[in-house]
C-alpha cells in the first residue's frame, strides 16, 4: 500500500518540444498534456540529478 502523500510525489513529463521536466504530481491536471503555466512549478530534467535524493519521483501511468 502506498502511504505517500500526493504533495510529496513528483513525475517526469515532457513539454511539446520534447524537453524533460520533473513536476509535483498534485500540480498537474494531466501528465500527458502539461500546460506552460503548470511547467512553471517544475524542475528542468538536467537539474534533477542534483535533487534526486530529495525527490520521490514516480513513473507516470501511460
C-alpha positions, 0 to 999 in steps of 0.5 A: 500500500502506498502511504505517500502523500500526493504533495510529496510525489513528483513525475517526469513529463515532457513539454511539446518540444520534447524537453524533460521536466520533473513536476509535483504530481498534485500540480498537474491536471494531466501528465500527458498534456502539461500546460506552460503555466503548470511547467512553471512549478517544475524542475528542468530534467538536467537539474534533477540529478542534483535533487534526486535524493530529495525527490520521490519521483514516480513513473507516470501511468501511460 
